[in-house]
Amino acid sequence: MRRSRLTAYLISTLFAVGAALTGAASAQASELAAAGGYVALGDSYSSGVGAGSYISSSGDCDRSTNAYPYLYNAAHAPSSFAFNACSGATTDDVLAGQLGSLNSSTGLVSITIGGNDAGFADVMTTCVLNSDSTCLSRINTARSYVASTLPGKLDTTYSTIRSKAPSARVVVIGYPRFYKLGATCVGLSETKRSAINDAADYMNSVISQRAAAHGFVFGDVRTTFTGHEICSGDSWLHSVNWLDIGTSYHPTAAGQSGGYLPVLNNND
């Protein structure tokens, strides 16, 4: 009995110390961002496609004042803010055009990237317009790319970010699951929805592994989007929008503020 009580005491003490250290590390990271500035990189999930209120000067990049990087900047007021994320961006686009704001004093970097490399838009178009078997075939092609080619693309991107911003805390943020399964919902079949969700999980696992290999933090939005998937009745994601097709399967303003922003706040 005494040994059990001692063990329990030691475990609780270790948990308390761990929580204190984690809180201290998070506070230190926020201070670094405030002192060194924040750079937001990535694709449409970071630029804010689907969230409305686009910044006119951003052109086809469709950067939104409702996007999580813009909201983070407004809430935390870092010493500088570069909003470089752009709709349609691939890893090659990030390397070619988004890294100019990084420097040795950058304190915080966020990025979502990889979906366009894997052909996300074509996958969703194929699944909306074609049979289950055609949809699954296209998803399997994308999964093969994610397994064989995307890791190297991510490694090059992450290594370059680190070389340009050696002191920054880099938060690599993933993608949500798109559908609530088992719900009555007009649109794609349950077979398609399940396969799309599984593909999103696989994509996130690869991104998370490569981020960890570079010492970066992975921000998982699947938890914050739980209960807010398409077919949930309270979706934070657009389904197919035939009047504005580019917003399809992107977070709404609520998805940016309720799904993405808390993940960055918890990992900054």
N, C-alpha and C positions, 0 to 999 in steps of 0.2 A: 504493500500500500504506500509506504513512504517513497519507494523508488518511483511508483507511478505518479505520485504527486510532484516529486522533484522533476521527473521528465516533463510533465505537463507544464510546470513552471518555466523550465528552460525553453520549451517550445514556444510558449506565449511570449517570453522575453525576446526570443529571436525574431518572432513575427513583428513585435513592436519596433525593434531596432531596424528591421528591414523596411517597414513602412516609413519610419522616420527618414531613413537614408533615401528611399525613393522620392519622398516629398522634397527633401533637400536637393536632390538631383534635378527634379522638375523645376523647382524654383530657380536653381542656378541656370538651367537652360533658358528659362524665360528672361532672366537678367541678361544672358548673352545675346538673345534676340533683340532685346530692347537697346542694348549698347551697340551691337554690330549690324543690326538691320535684318530684314526678312526678305527672302526672294522666293516667289511662288512660280514653280515650273510645271509643265505637263500638258495634258490634253484637255478636251472639252469638259471633263468632270471637274477639273480645276478652274477652267476659264469661266464656267457657269452657264454653258449652253442649257437651255430649258428653264432657267431661273428668271429670265426677263431682265428688264432694266439694263440693257447693254450700253457700254461706254462707247460713244460714237467714234472716238479716235482709235478704238481697237480694231475697227474694220471687220474683216472676215474671221478674226480670232474670237469674236463674240465674248469679250470679257464683261462680266456682269457685276454690278454693285451688290448683288445678292449672293455672289459666290463666296465660298468659305474663306479664300485668302483676303478678299476685300473686307469681309466681316471681322476677321482676325485682326487686320491692321487697324480698323476703326476701334476695336475694343482694347487693344494692347499698346497702340501707338509706338511701334518700334522706331529706332532712330532713322531708319529709311525703309522704303517698301518698293520693291520692283515686282510688278504683276506681269509676268512674261508668259504664262500659260496660254495656249492657243488651241482653238477648236481644230480637230483633225490631226493633231501632232502625233508623230511617231518618235521613236528613240532617235532616229537620224535627224528629225527636225529639232529636237531638243539640243542635240550636239551642235547643229549648224547655226541655230538662231536664238537660243534662249539663255545661254550661259554667260553672256557678256556682263551681267550685273554682279556675278560672283567675284569675291576677292578674299583676301586673307582675313579680313575683319568681319565677314558675313557671319551672323550668329545663328540664323535659322533658315533652313530650306525645306520646302514641301514639294511633293511631286506625285502626280498620278500619271502613269505611262505604261504602255504595253498592249492596251486593248486594240488600238488602231494597227499596230504591228501584226496582230493576230487576225486582222480582218473582221473586227467586231461588226461594223456596219453591214458588210456583205453577209455575214452569218445571220443577222437578224432579218435582213431583207429576204434571204433564201427561206428562212423558216416561216416568215409571214406569208409568202406567196406560193409555197410548194408543199408537197406531201411530207408526212412524218419521215419517211425513209430518206428523202432528199435532204431534209433538214438535218437529220442525224449524220448523214454522210458529210455535210459541210462542217458540222461541229467537230467531227472526228479529224477532218483536215486541219482545222484550227488548233485542235489539241495537239496534233503532231508537231505543228509549228512551235507551239508553246513549249513542248518537250525538247525539241532538237535545236531550235534557232534562237528563241527569245532569251534564254539564259545568257548567251553570249552578248546579245544586244544590251541587256540590262547591265551586265558586268562592265561593258565599255562605258555606258552612260554614267553609272554610279562611280566608277573610277575617275572619270573626268570631272564630275562634280566635286569629288573629294580633293582632287589635285588643285582645283581652282578655289575651293573654300575649305581649307584644311582644318579650320577651327569650328566649323558650323555643326549644329545638330541637324541631321537630315531625317525628315519624317517622310517615309514612302507610304502613301495611302492607297488602299486597295479599292476594289469595286464591290457593290452590293450584289446580293442575290436578287434576281429580278421578279420572281413570282412566288406568291404564296400558293403552296400546293394543297390539293384536297378541297379547294373551294370552288363553288359554282361561278364560272367566269366565262364571258363571251370572248372568243378569240382563239388563241393557239390551243392545241390539244394538251392534255396532261403529259403525254409523252414528250412533246416538244418543250414544255415548261420545265419538266424535270431535267432534261438533258441540258438545257440552257443554264439552269442553276448549278448543275454539276460542273459544267465548263467554267462558270464563274469561280466556283470553289477551287478548281484545279489551277486556274490562272492566279488566284490569290496565293495558293500554296507556293507556286514557283516564284512569284514576286517576293513573298515573305522570306523564302530561303536565300534568294540572291541579296536582298537588303541586309539580312543578318550577316551574310558573309563579308559585307563591306562595313560592318559596324553601325549600320543605320537602323532606325526604329521603324517597325511596320505598324501602321495604323489600320486596324480592321473595322470597316464600317458595317459589316454584316450584322453586328450586334445592335447598332443604333438603328438600322433599317428594319430590324425584325418587327413585324406587325404593320409595316408600312410598304410592303412589296405590292406590285401590281396584283390585283385580285383580292387584296386584303380589305377593301372597303375604305381604307384611309391611306391611299398610296402616296408616297413621296417620289414616285417615278412616273414619268409620262409613259403611257402605252403608245401604240401607233397613232400618230397625229398626221392625217393625210393633208391637212391644210398647212402644216409646217413640219415637214417630214424630218428635218434635222434635229428637232427637239425630242423625237421618239426615243424612249429608253434612256433618257437623261433625268437627273434629279430636278425636281421642282425647287422653287425658292425654299419651301419647307424642308426639302431633302438636303439642301446646302446648309441651312441653319441648324436643323435638328439631327441630320445624319452625318455630315462631314465636319462641321465646325467643332462639335464636342470631341471628336477623335483627335483633331489637331490640338485642341486645348489641353487634352489629357496627356499628350505626348510631346508637347513643345519644350 
